[in-house]
């Protein structure tokens, strides 16, 4: 599923954006990556101060009152100070995060590169012989699949145009990609491709000899001790997951469809913990972290950039600019985002089912921290 475009200023019903219809061929990159902007490994455990938690709860309650959501959940964490979370509309503890889950398969790929089991410069044809007949397969690199610069189409778009929903096979995907041909030479432009991430899942399975779902479970979820996160595998894995829904009654996203392009089912608090681990180097080497953020391409809109599985947001907002590192997710009935706010030094995760924009909810929560800043106490741990 394509991530919803950030619309941080308003708080109101917004439709998830469709995938970018044309490649973005601008060379603009985000501001240079600086390691000191990353969060570090200070603990997120414990509750935030009561006054701050109260402001966050008030902001969340405001979002609930203004959005037509069937259910929503959010979490905010300040390294070294603690965390807050809330949910509304569903007794189920987990939510689907759509494309925000791309960061999980990216983390696994970067770990395999750290272990020398693959290289980011390996080609698609080398690592997945079944895809060798795709256009430019001998030139498309793993890094380009991660960065959405492969030139491959996104097969889910063709299926959506035909009214198809639900899971589909790798062969069906390869047939669609071959039929659409190359959208541009590898590395020349940027265009979001869920297929690129589904192919990365297949590469992980071939390199490790285990399903990509098992690798995420072992390398991310179990490694971090995330008790409220799992990978979508079958219908049984959806027990305890808040169902997506649409405001107009149209079919919501079938959670079996994204595959490796977005299969995380999690609480907002565990998404925040995962984001911290991704950005503080717990899940990969310093070299891989540099590769993930060191070179970015212009993404869905001005001020939005993409690295290797991670988005960089640098967009206008009331009173300045938003600078986030993270990932968005969206699809019919779902809007989601998990991010680290560089200036506030705060993590946020928000997911909305049924109607409304998760970015607006996340931004509203982060603004609740600003009153604390204005009192001169800052956000630094």
Secondary structure in CASP SS format (residue, H / E / C, confidence):
PFRMAT SS
TARGET T0000
AUTHOR 0000-0000-0000
METHOD secondary structure of the structure
MODEL  1
X C 1.00
X C 1.00
X C 1.00
X C 1.00
X C 1.00
X C 1.00
X C 1.00
X C 1.00
X C 1.00
X C 1.00
X C 1.00
X C 1.00
X C 1.00
X C 1.00
X C 1.00
X C 1.00
X C 1.00
X C 1.00
X C 1.00
X C 1.00
X C 1.00
X C 1.00
X C 1.00
X E 1.00
X C 1.00
X C 1.00
X C 1.00
X C 1.00
X C 1.00
X C 1.00
X C 1.00
X C 1.00
X C 1.00
X C 1.00
X H 1.00
X H 1.00
X H 1.00
X C 1.00
X C 1.00
X C 1.00
X C 1.00
X C 1.00
X C 1.00
X C 1.00
X C 1.00
X C 1.00
X E 1.00
X C 1.00
X C 1.00
X H 1.00
X H 1.00
X H 1.00
X H 1.00
X H 1.00
X H 1.00
X H 1.00
X H 1.00
X H 1.00
X H 1.00
X H 1.00
X H 1.00
X H 1.00
X H 1.00
X H 1.00
X H 1.00
X H 1.00
X C 1.00
X C 1.00
X C 1.00
X C 1.00
X E 1.00
X E 1.00
X E 1.00
X E 1.00
X E 1.00
X E 1.00
X E 1.00
X E 1.00
X C 1.00
X C 1.00
X C 1.00
X E 1.00
X E 1.00
X E 1.00
X E 1.00
X E 1.00
X E 1.00
X E 1.00
X C 1.00
X C 1.00
X C 1.00
X C 1.00
X C 1.00
X E 1.00
X E 1.00
X E 1.00
X C 1.00
X H 1.00
X H 1.00
X H 1.00
X H 1.00
X H 1.00
X H 1.00
X H 1.00
X H 1.00
X H 1.00
X H 1.00
X H 1.00
X H 1.00
X H 1.00
X H 1.00
X H 1.00
X H 1.00
X H 1.00
X C 1.00
X C 1.00
X C 1.00
X C 1.00
X C 1.00
X C 1.00
X C 1.00
X C 1.00
X E 1.00
X H 1.00
X H 1.00
X H 1.00
X H 1.00
X C 1.00
X H 1.00
X H 1.00
X H 1.00
X C 1.00
X C 1.00
X C 1.00
X C 1.00
X C 1.00
X C 1.00
X C 1.00
X C 1.00
X C 1.00
X E 1.00
X H 1.00
X H 1.00
X H 1.00
X H 1.00
X H 1.00
X H 1.00
X C 1.00
X C 1.00
X C 1.00
X C 1.00
X C 1.00
X C 1.00
X C 1.00
X H 1.00
X H 1.00
X H 1.00
X H 1.00
X H 1.00
X H 1.00
X H 1.00
X C 1.00
X C 1.00
X C 1.00
X C 1.00
X C 1.00
X C 1.00
X C 1.00
X C 1.00
X H 1.00
X H 1.00
X H 1.00
X H 1.00
X H 1.00
X H 1.00
X H 1.00
X H 1.00
X H 1.00
X H 1.00
X H 1.00
X C 1.00
X C 1.00
X C 1.00
X C 1.00
X C 1.00
X C 1.00
X C 1.00
X C 1.00
X C 1.00
X E 1.00
X C 1.00
X C 1.00
X C 1.00
X H 1.00
X H 1.00
X H 1.00
X H 1.00
X H 1.00
X H 1.00
X H 1.00
X H 1.00
X H 1.00
X H 1.00
X H 1.00
X H 1.00
X H 1.00
X H 1.00
X H 1.00
X C 1.00
X C 1.00
X C 1.00
X H 1.00
X H 1.00
X H 1.00
X H 1.00
X H 1.00
X H 1.00
X H 1.00
X H 1.00
X H 1.00
X H 1.00
X H 1.00
X H 1.00
X H 1.00
X C 1.00
X C 1.00
X C 1.00
X C 1.00
X E 1.00
X E 1.00
X E 1.00
X C 1.00
X C 1.00
X C 1.00
X H 1.00
X H 1.00
X H 1.00
X H 1.00
X C 1.00
X C 1.00
X E 1.00
X C 1.00
X C 1.00
X C 1.00
X C 1.00
X C 1.00
X C 1.00
X C 1.00
X C 1.00
X C 1.00
X C 1.00
X C 1.00
X C 1.00
X C 1.00
X C 1.00
X C 1.00
X C 1.00
X C 1.00
X H 1.00
X H 1.00
X H 1.00
X C 1.00
X C 1.00
X E 1.00
X E 1.00
X E 1.00
X C 1.00
X H 1.00
X H 1.00
X H 1.00
X H 1.00
X H 1.00
X H 1.00
X H 1.00
X H 1.00
X H 1.00
X H 1.00
X H 1.00
X H 1.00
X C 1.00
X C 1.00
X C 1.00
X C 1.00
X C 1.00
X C 1.00
X H 1.00
X H 1.00
X H 1.00
X H 1.00
X H 1.00
X H 1.00
X H 1.00
X H 1.00
X H 1.00
X C 1.00
X C 1.00
X E 1.00
X E 1.00
X C 1.00
X C 1.00
X C 1.00
X C 1.00
X C 1.00
X E 1.00
X E 1.00
X E 1.00
X C 1.00
X C 1.00
X C 1.00
X C 1.00
X E 1.00
X E 1.00
X E 1.00
X E 1.00
X E 1.00
X E 1.00
X E 1.00
X C 1.00
X C 1.00
X E 1.00
X E 1.00
X E 1.00
X E 1.00
X E 1.00
X E 1.00
X E 1.00
X E 1.00
X E 1.00
X E 1.00
X E 1.00
X E 1.00
X C 1.00
X C 1.00
X E 1.00
X E 1.00
X E 1.00
X E 1.00
X E 1.00
X E 1.00
X E 1.00
X E 1.00
X C 1.00
X C 1.00
X C 1.00
X C 1.00
X E 1.00
X E 1.00
X E 1.00
X E 1.00
X E 1.00
X E 1.00
X E 1.00
X E 1.00
X C 1.00
X C 1.00
X C 1.00
X C 1.00
X H 1.00
X H 1.00
X H 1.00
X H 1.00
X H 1.00
X H 1.00
X H 1.00
X H 1.00
X H 1.00
X H 1.00
X H 1.00
X H 1.00
X H 1.00
X H 1.00
X H 1.00
X H 1.00
X H 1.00
X C 1.00
X C 1.00
X C 1.00
X C 1.00
X C 1.00
X C 1.00
X C 1.00
END
